[in-house]
Amino acid sequence: MKKVKKNLPADQRRAVTVEAVIQLAAEKNPSTITTAEIAARMNLTQGALFRHFPTKDALWQSVMEWISVRLLGDVDEVIGKANSPMEVLELMFMAHINFVARHPGAPRMMFAELQRPDKSEAKRITHTMLAHYGDRLETLFENAIAEGSIDMHLDVSAAKVMFIGIVQGLVMQSLIAGDTSVMLSNAKPVFALYCQAIKKK
């Protein structure tokens, strides 16, 4: 286990803590992760941990903010890299899959938060991220309709739900298998099948 320096600046300490939580979430059910485990992973005391995050909920909020910023950042980065909306759609799909491959604990954290019966700031952040993600998809679909590359009668809302559902399905299969290569090997053929459904006939 890599030891964490004890004299990191506050911002770096918080960032390292968030990354430790995501690493732990890749190994076990996020709802069972304790602050004692997080502190042990970082070679710190719980007291040192709580100096940066007064509560576990505050830490979970920072984790979801980290996931939201980085996933949407990866998506936005690829949006300007292609000439057509359909090319961007594929790049966006693969960016999401590759993000999960690099951070398998991230979707486990998201699923865990969305299953919580109570309202929390972390859950609100998750919902907001999904809404922003959907907005980007909707814009791509509308641009593709305008340029004539997909069916003008496409149900944009349904296409958006299906896109997100396919990503989630691939992610879930990789989590069940415990192997992200399953998701990576299936991503391109599954996306090609999705395109057949929405492209202009």
C-alpha positions as CSV (number, residue, x, y, z in Angstrom):
1,M,0.0,0.0,0.0
2,K,1.3,3.4,-0.9
3,K,1.8,5.7,2.1
4,V,0.4,9.1,2.0
5,K,2.6,12.0,3.2
6,K,1.4,13.5,6.5
7,N,2.3,17.1,5.7
8,L,0.3,17.7,2.6
9,P,-1.5,21.1,2.2
10,A,-5.2,21.0,3.1
11,D,-6.5,21.0,-0.6
12,Q,-4.1,18.1,-1.5
13,R,-5.1,16.2,1.6
14,R,-8.8,16.5,0.7
15,A,-8.1,15.3,-2.8
16,V,-6.1,12.4,-1.7
17,T,-8.8,11.4,0.8
18,V,-11.4,11.5,-2.0
19,E,-9.3,9.3,-4.2
20,A,-8.8,6.8,-1.3
21,V,-12.6,6.5,-0.9
22,I,-13.0,5.8,-4.6
23,Q,-10.3,3.2,-4.5
24,L,-12.0,1.5,-1.5
25,A,-15.3,1.7,-3.3
26,A,-13.8,-0.4,-6.1
27,E,-13.0,-3.1,-3.6
28,K,-16.2,-3.3,-1.5
29,N,-19.7,-2.0,-1.0
30,P,-19.4,1.8,-0.6
31,S,-22.2,1.8,2.1
32,T,-19.9,-0.3,4.3
33,I,-16.8,1.9,4.1
34,T,-15.9,3.4,7.5
35,T,-13.9,6.4,8.3
36,A,-11.5,4.1,10.2
37,E,-10.9,2.2,6.9
38,I,-10.3,5.4,5.0
39,A,-7.9,6.7,7.7
40,A,-6.0,3.3,7.7
41,R,-5.8,3.4,3.9
42,M,-4.1,6.8,4.1
43,N,-2.0,5.9,7.2
44,L,-3.7,8.6,9.2
45,T,-5.8,8.8,12.4
46,Q,-9.5,9.3,12.2
47,G,-8.9,12.6,14.0
48,A,-6.6,13.8,11.2
49,L,-9.3,12.8,8.7
50,F,-12.0,14.7,10.4
51,R,-9.9,17.9,10.5
52,H,-10.6,18.1,6.7
53,F,-14.1,16.5,6.6
54,P,-16.2,17.2,9.7
55,T,-18.6,14.4,8.9
56,K,-18.8,11.3,6.7
57,D,-21.5,13.0,4.6
58,A,-19.2,15.9,3.9
59,L,-16.6,13.5,2.6
60,W,-19.2,11.7,0.5
61,Q,-20.3,15.1,-0.9
62,S,-16.7,15.8,-2.0
63,V,-16.4,12.4,-3.6
64,M,-19.5,13.0,-5.7
65,E,-18.2,16.4,-6.7
66,W,-14.9,14.9,-7.7
67,I,-16.7,12.3,-9.9
68,S,-19.0,14.9,-11.4
69,V,-16.3,17.3,-12.3
70,R,-14.0,14.7,-13.8
71,L,-16.6,12.7,-15.8
72,L,-18.3,15.8,-17.2
73,G,-14.8,17.2,-17.9
74,D,-13.8,14.2,-19.9
75,V,-17.1,14.4,-21.8
76,D,-16.6,18.1,-22.5
77,E,-13.1,17.5,-23.7
78,V,-14.2,15.2,-26.5
79,I,-17.1,17.3,-27.6
80,G,-14.8,19.7,-29.5
81,K,-12.7,16.9,-31.0
82,A,-15.0,15.7,-33.9
83,N,-16.7,17.3,-36.9
84,S,-20.0,15.6,-36.7
85,P,-22.5,15.1,-33.8
86,M,-22.5,11.3,-34.4
87,E,-18.7,11.2,-34.0
88,V,-18.9,13.2,-30.9
89,L,-21.6,10.9,-29.6
90,E,-19.3,7.9,-30.0
91,L,-16.4,9.8,-28.4
92,M,-18.6,10.7,-25.5
93,F,-19.7,7.1,-25.1
94,M,-16.1,5.9,-25.0
95,A,-15.0,8.7,-22.7
96,H,-17.5,7.5,-20.2
97,I,-16.5,3.9,-20.5
98,N,-12.8,4.7,-20.2
99,F,-13.5,6.9,-17.2
100,V,-15.2,3.9,-15.4
101,A,-12.3,1.7,-16.5
102,R,-9.9,4.1,-14.8
103,H,-12.1,4.6,-11.7
104,P,-14.2,1.5,-11.1
105,G,-15.1,2.8,-7.7
106,A,-16.9,5.8,-9.2
107,P,-20.0,4.1,-10.5
108,R,-20.3,2.0,-7.3
109,M,-20.4,5.3,-5.4
110,M,-23.0,6.7,-7.7
111,F,-25.3,3.6,-7.5
112,A,-24.9,3.6,-3.7
113,E,-25.9,7.2,-3.4
114,L,-28.9,6.9,-5.8
115,Q,-30.2,4.0,-3.7
116,R,-30.2,5.9,-0.4
117,P,-33.8,6.6,0.8
118,D,-32.8,9.9,2.4
119,K,-32.0,13.1,0.7
120,S,-28.3,14.1,0.9
121,E,-26.1,16.7,-0.7
122,A,-24.1,13.9,-2.3
123,K,-27.3,12.4,-3.8
124,R,-28.4,15.9,-5.1
125,I,-25.0,16.3,-6.8
126,T,-25.4,12.9,-8.5
127,H,-28.8,13.8,-9.8
128,T,-27.5,17.2,-11.0
129,M,-24.6,15.5,-12.8
130,L,-26.9,13.1,-14.6
131,A,-29.1,16.0,-15.6
132,H,-26.2,17.9,-17.1
133,Y,-25.0,14.7,-18.8
134,G,-28.5,14.4,-20.3
135,D,-28.4,18.0,-21.5
136,R,-25.3,17.4,-23.5
137,L,-26.8,14.3,-25.1
138,E,-29.9,16.2,-26.0
139,T,-27.9,18.9,-27.7
140,L,-26.0,16.3,-29.7
141,F,-29.2,14.6,-30.8
142,E,-30.7,17.9,-31.9
143,N,-27.6,18.8,-33.9
144,A,-27.6,15.4,-35.5
145,I,-31.2,15.8,-36.5
146,A,-30.5,19.2,-37.9
147,E,-27.7,17.9,-40.1
148,G,-29.7,15.0,-41.2
149,S,-27.5,12.2,-39.8
150,I,-30.2,10.7,-37.6
151,D,-34.0,10.2,-37.9
152,M,-35.8,13.5,-37.8
153,H,-38.6,11.8,-35.9
154,L,-36.3,10.4,-33.2
155,D,-37.7,10.5,-29.7
156,V,-34.8,12.5,-28.2
157,S,-35.9,11.7,-24.6
158,A,-36.0,8.0,-25.3
159,A,-32.7,8.1,-27.1
160,K,-31.1,9.9,-24.2
161,V,-32.5,7.3,-21.7
162,M,-31.3,4.4,-23.9
163,F,-27.8,5.9,-24.2
164,I,-27.4,6.3,-20.5
165,G,-29.0,2.9,-19.9
166,I,-26.5,1.2,-22.3
167,V,-23.5,2.7,-20.5
168,Q,-25.0,1.7,-17.1
169,G,-25.6,-1.8,-18.4
170,L,-22.1,-2.2,-19.6
171,V,-20.8,-0.9,-16.3
172,M,-23.0,-3.2,-14.3
173,Q,-21.8,-6.2,-16.3
174,S,-18.2,-5.3,-15.6
175,L,-18.9,-4.9,-11.9
176,I,-20.6,-8.3,-11.8
177,A,-17.7,-9.8,-13.6
178,G,-15.1,-7.9,-11.6
179,D,-13.3,-7.2,-14.8
180,T,-13.5,-3.9,-16.8
181,S,-12.1,-5.7,-19.9
182,V,-15.7,-7.0,-20.3
183,M,-17.0,-3.5,-20.6
184,L,-14.2,-2.3,-22.9
185,S,-14.5,-5.2,-25.3
186,N,-18.3,-4.8,-25.6
187,A,-18.4,-1.0,-25.9
188,K,-17.8,-0.5,-29.6
189,P,-20.1,-3.2,-31.0
190,V,-22.9,-2.2,-28.6
191,F,-22.6,1.4,-29.6
192,A,-22.6,0.4,-33.3
193,L,-25.9,-1.4,-32.6
194,Y,-27.3,1.7,-30.9
195,C,-26.4,3.8,-33.8
196,Q,-28.3,1.6,-36.2
197,A,-31.4,2.3,-34.1
198,I,-31.2,6.1,-34.3
199,K,-29.6,6.8,-37.6
200,K,-31.6,8.2,-40.6
201,K,-33.2,5.3,-42.5
